[in-house]
Structures are given as structure tokens and as C-alpha cells.
Amino acid sequence: MNVTHHILDRVKARLPDRVDRANDLLGKALVATVVALGGLLLATLIL
């Protein structure tokens, strides 16, 4: 367990920008998906 945490810490220390960008993109993708699903749901309810 400690070994994996150590490796993860090393990777995060090396690639902080990439991790932040990936998290940002994931967040945006999640929001876009929720918005799209909400829009589809509204469209089906209206039509």
C-alpha cells in the first residue's frame, strides 16, 4: 500500500500540469454529458 502511494506521489510530482488538465477535461466532459442528457430528457418530455 505504501509503495503504491509512493509511486503515485512521484508520478503526481512529475506530471502536476497534466493531471490538472486531465481532471479539468474530465470535469468539463462530465458537465457536458449531464447537460446533454438533461437536454435530451427535456426534449423527450416536451415532444
C-alpha positions in Angstrom: 0.0 0.0 0.0 2.8 2.4 1.0 4.7 1.5 -2.2 1.8 2.3 -4.5 1.2 5.6 -2.7 4.9 6.5 -3.0 4.8 5.7 -6.8 1.6 7.8 -7.2 3.2 10.7 -5.3 6.2 10.5 -7.6 4.0 10.5 -10.7 1.9 13.4 -9.5 5.0 15.4 -8.6 6.3 14.8 -12.2 3.1 15.5 -14.0 1.1 18.0 -12.0 0.1 20.1 -15.0 -1.1 17.1 -17.0 -3.0 15.7 -14.0 -4.7 19.1 -13.5 -5.6 19.3 -17.2 -6.9 15.8 -17.2 -9.1 16.5 -14.2 -10.3 19.7 -15.8 -11.2 18.0 -19.0 -12.9 15.2 -17.1 -14.9 17.7 -15.2 -15.9 19.6 -18.3 -16.8 16.3 -20.1 -19.0 15.3 -17.1 -20.8 18.6 -17.1 -21.3 18.5 -20.8 -22.7 14.9 -20.6 -25.1 15.9 -17.8 -26.2 19.0 -19.7 -26.7 16.9 -22.9 -28.7 14.2 -21.0 -30.8 16.9 -19.4 -31.5 18.5 -22.7 -32.5 15.1 -24.3 -34.8 14.4 -21.3 -36.4 17.8 -21.7 -36.8 17.3 -25.4 -38.4 13.9 -25.0 -40.8 15.3 -22.3 -41.8 18.2 -24.5 -42.1 16.2 -27.7 
